[in-house]
Amino acid sequence: MKYALISDIHANLPALRAVHRHITGRPDIDAIYHVGDLVGYAPWPNEVVALIAAEGIAGVAGNYDSTVGTDYKHCGCRYEDPRQEELSHLSYAWTRQHVGPDTKSFLAGLPFRIDLLPNGGHRAGPRVVLVHGTPTLNTVYWTENRPDDFCLKMAQDAGMKAGDVIAFGHTHLPWHREVDGIHFVNTGSLGRPKDGDWRAGYVALEVGEGRVGVEFVRVEYDVEAAMRAIRESDLPDDFAEYLRRGDRPATAPSSR
Ligand SMILES: [Fe+2]
């Protein structure tokens, strides 16, 4: 089985359309799943959710999805300085104001975790676990520099064994590593990459008999259209620049 995994779309409709077109043009992909964070930071939360629903793309709740869906007080996002905190709150308030009732109930109804059994559930075989952040909370950042012990603890919590795969997003930085035969795959971000590459990202994950293949794919999309729509909305213009750079917004000079 070969899966396309998309995550952290963050209301970026032009990026989602381009990646969806790319994936559906590949005869080797058997199924598409999303790994959460459908909304936030860009002006198409309803359109992105409508496309995901219309295409029947199953997936899990990101922190942005579950906080918007449950009217939580903030998005559960990390910020490193007061400007980032301000931008984070502006994005969250805008998104909550603009999601329609159908979008909100779709987000609230997303499962926390999905298990895929490529060989079928009727016989033993590898398991693919999909979560947004970690198997315990969707707000925890699982970065590449986490020690092996952290990865193995998470795998144990998730009931995983050698040959299994866990895929997650949230950090917007793609990576893959194998520890004790268990594969850990961060799917990066489709709509808001942070690795300095503006192109939309997804992962093609192949799971076969004793074999796991991970392909990180980048797709060009109309980033200018996304930037224009952000500038024309009440969202901070900083988010447009962020998309162009594939990077976090420039921060205000620190007073300290
Ligand atoms: Fe995200």
Boltz pocket constraint, residues with backbone or C-beta under 6 A from the ligand:
constraints:
  - pocket:
      binder: B
      contacts: [[A, 8], [A, 10], [A, 36], [A, 37], [A, 62], [A, 170], [A, 171], [A, 172]]
      max_distance: 6.0
